[in-house]
Amino acid sequence: MKEQKMQEKSILVVGSANVDMVVKTPRIPSPGETILGGVFQKFEGGKGANQAVAANAAFGGTRFCAGVGDDSFGRDYLSSLGARGINVELVKIFKDFPTGVALITVDESGQNSITVAPGANMALSEGDMDSIDFSAFSHVLFQLENDILTVARGLNLAKKAGCETILTPAPAKILPRDMLRDIDYIVPNEIEILQIVPDCRDAEDAAQKLISSGVKNVIVTLGKRGCDLYNGCGIKHFPTYENIRPVDTVGAGDCFTGSLAGGLKICKNLERAIEFATAAASLKISQMGAQSVATLEEVKKLAAQYPSR
């Protein structure tokens, strides 16, 4: 059984790696306002790395491609990912750029405000995508914390190699129409979907426009209300768990998306994969840190109690 899994194609996450500087405060400060917060904490973050950690927790052997600086932040980050069992051979080290940094404020309810200095994340290039053998992977994940031309090139190469592709369109921006045809799963939140498809009445209208443009599946995350799936079969709502108290929602969406990829590998079924990802994200928000993911056994146990079953 182990030998069979070793021969199976793995998951690749192409994306960002940031060091998160986090302070908890009673509330998010208004513009120009200073608030005294709690203890400062430093965590590994970045949408790409967060998704890689979540995917690897579900399906070991996940590989990660990103750009980091030739600095202590970058070196420590690669050591941390390696200690989790994530293959970082495709990570590029750039001498002329610092490792990305995110400044994060988290309020008492677990909601957050984030400012990112992308650094080496934006140095990852189309040429770096050309050097990847995408045929070695079954699922490839992207976000928009890298140059959009790099993301578009990676999506196109991954589709040509027969991979299933997943895009988190954040930070949100209008996507080139050619890019949409290379996306199997797009996972925006309810704010982002109206930013990537402007002039729409609501999320449903935006989702249908994405589908008509070539996207296979649109999964709109709704925070504590769960998520909605839109595709050629119609619309389906997936609730979340009501009894989990949020401590830190930073990285919850990334945990959902990375776990979705893992769930697609494990469950071989989209709806079950969404239930699995919902359980993983629900467990993640009960702990501090964007990469504080639960074990596979913990996620499976909670997913077995999914609200709609």
NORGIDA-V377885 format. One record per residue. N is the residue number from 0. D_LAST is the distance of its C-alpha to the last C-alpha in Angstrom with 2 decimals. Layout:
{{N | D_LAST} {N | D_LAST}}
This chain:
{{0 | 29.59} {1 | 30.87} {2 | 33.54} {3 | 31.12} {4 | 29.13} {5 | 32.49} {6 | 33.45} {7 | 30.27} {8 | 30.73} {9 | 29.68} {10 | 28.41} {11 | 31.09} {12 | 30.88} {13 | 33.91} {14 | 34.32} {15 | 35.63} {16 | 36.49} {17 | 37.44} {18 | 38.45} {19 | 36.68} {20 | 38.97} {21 | 36.84} {22 | 37.97} {23 | 35.86} {24 | 37.35} {25 | 36.75} {26 | 36.12} {27 | 36.73} {28 | 40.50} {29 | 41.99} {30 | 44.49} {31 | 47.64} {32 | 46.18} {33 | 46.29} {34 | 43.86} {35 | 44.21} {36 | 41.10} {37 | 40.02} {38 | 40.46} {39 | 40.60} {40 | 38.29} {41 | 38.39} {42 | 35.39} {43 | 34.93} {44 | 33.15} {45 | 33.38} {46 | 30.52} {47 | 31.36} {48 | 31.75} {49 | 28.61} {50 | 26.61} {51 | 28.54} {52 | 27.74} {53 | 23.97} {54 | 24.12} {55 | 26.36} {56 | 24.16} {57 | 21.44} {58 | 23.98} {59 | 27.46} {60 | 30.56} {61 | 29.80} {62 | 33.08} {63 | 34.21} {64 | 36.93} {65 | 38.36} {66 | 41.66} {67 | 42.92} {68 | 46.36} {69 | 48.96} {70 | 48.59} {71 | 47.28} {72 | 43.94} {73 | 43.43} {74 | 44.61} {75 | 42.50} {76 | 39.41} {77 | 39.91} {78 | 40.46} {79 | 37.22} {80 | 35.17} {81 | 37.05} {82 | 36.30} {83 | 32.57} {84 | 33.23} {85 | 33.11} {86 | 35.89} {87 | 38.08} {88 | 40.86} {89 | 40.21} {90 | 40.65} {91 | 43.94} {92 | 46.26} {93 | 48.39} {94 | 51.61} {95 | 52.24} {96 | 48.91} {97 | 47.25} {98 | 43.68} {99 | 41.36} {100 | 40.80} {101 | 38.31} {102 | 39.24} {103 | 36.19} {104 | 36.06} {105 | 32.97} {106 | 32.91} {107 | 31.69} {108 | 28.30} {109 | 27.74} {110 | 28.69} {111 | 31.35} {112 | 34.38} {113 | 35.47} {114 | 38.79} {115 | 39.23} {116 | 42.51} {117 | 41.44} {118 | 44.53} {119 | 44.21} {120 | 40.86} {121 | 42.86} {122 | 45.31} {123 | 42.88} {124 | 44.38} {125 | 43.97} {126 | 46.25} {127 | 43.86} {128 | 41.20} {129 | 43.81} {130 | 44.29} {131 | 40.67} {132 | 39.87} {133 | 36.51} {134 | 36.37} {135 | 35.39} {136 | 31.94} {137 | 28.79} {138 | 27.33} {139 | 29.53} {140 | 28.61} {141 | 31.02} {142 | 31.45} {143 | 34.43} {144 | 36.13} {145 | 38.52} {146 | 41.06} {147 | 39.40} {148 | 41.82} {149 | 40.66} {150 | 36.99} {151 | 37.91} {152 | 39.96} {153 | 37.26} {154 | 34.64} {155 | 37.18} {156 | 38.20} {157 | 34.66} {158 | 33.85} {159 | 37.15} {160 | 36.29} {161 | 33.08} {162 | 30.65} {163 | 27.40} {164 | 28.18} {165 | 26.26} {166 | 28.08} {167 | 27.52} {168 | 30.11} {169 | 31.33} {170 | 33.90} {171 | 33.33} {172 | 36.08} {173 | 36.66} {174 | 36.13} {175 | 38.68} {176 | 37.68} {177 | 38.49} {178 | 36.04} {179 | 33.07} {180 | 33.45} {181 | 32.88} {182 | 29.42} {183 | 26.27} {184 | 23.92} {185 | 25.19} {186 | 23.34} {187 | 25.15} {188 | 24.19} {189 | 24.77} {190 | 28.43} {191 | 29.22} {192 | 28.14} {193 | 30.73} {194 | 33.28} {195 | 32.97} {196 | 33.01} {197 | 35.35} {198 | 36.41} {199 | 32.97} {200 | 31.72} {201 | 28.30} {202 | 25.69} {203 | 24.65} {204 | 28.33} {205 | 28.83} {206 | 25.89} {207 | 27.28} {208 | 30.70} {209 | 29.49} {210 | 27.95} {211 | 31.21} {212 | 33.08} {213 | 31.43} {214 | 28.35} {215 | 25.61} {216 | 22.49} {217 | 22.45} {218 | 19.79} {219 | 20.76} {220 | 19.68} {221 | 19.64} {222 | 19.94} {223 | 18.00} {224 | 16.42} {225 | 14.63} {226 | 15.85} {227 | 16.56} {228 | 17.06} {229 | 20.12} {230 | 21.62} {231 | 23.32} {232 | 20.20} {233 | 19.92} {234 | 17.81} {235 | 14.13} {236 | 12.98} {237 | 10.76} {238 | 10.69} {239 | 11.80} {240 | 12.15} {241 | 14.52} {242 | 16.13} {243 | 17.77} {244 | 21.42} {245 | 22.92} {246 | 26.18} {247 | 26.96} {248 | 25.22} {249 | 27.88} {250 | 26.40} {251 | 22.75} {252 | 22.78} {253 | 24.63} {254 | 22.22} {255 | 19.38} {256 | 21.63} {257 | 22.99} {258 | 19.63} {259 | 18.59} {260 | 21.63} {261 | 20.79} {262 | 17.24} {263 | 18.88} {264 | 21.16} {265 | 18.73} {266 | 15.79} {267 | 18.15} {268 | 15.55} {269 | 15.53} {270 | 11.95} {271 | 10.94} {272 | 14.10} {273 | 13.23} {274 | 10.10} {275 | 12.67} {276 | 15.31} {277 | 13.53} {278 | 13.16} {279 | 16.79} {280 | 18.13} {281 | 16.65} {282 | 18.44} {283 | 21.49} {284 | 22.22} {285 | 22.61} {286 | 25.78} {287 | 28.99} {288 | 29.91} {289 | 28.56} {290 | 28.12} {291 | 26.67} {292 | 23.70} {293 | 21.60} {294 | 21.94} {295 | 19.84} {296 | 18.86} {297 | 17.81} {298 | 15.66} {299 | 13.97} {300 | 13.41} {301 | 11.81} {302 | 9.70} {303 | 8.31} {304 | 7.14} {305 | 5.73} {306 | 5.60} {307 | 3.80} {308 | 0.00}}
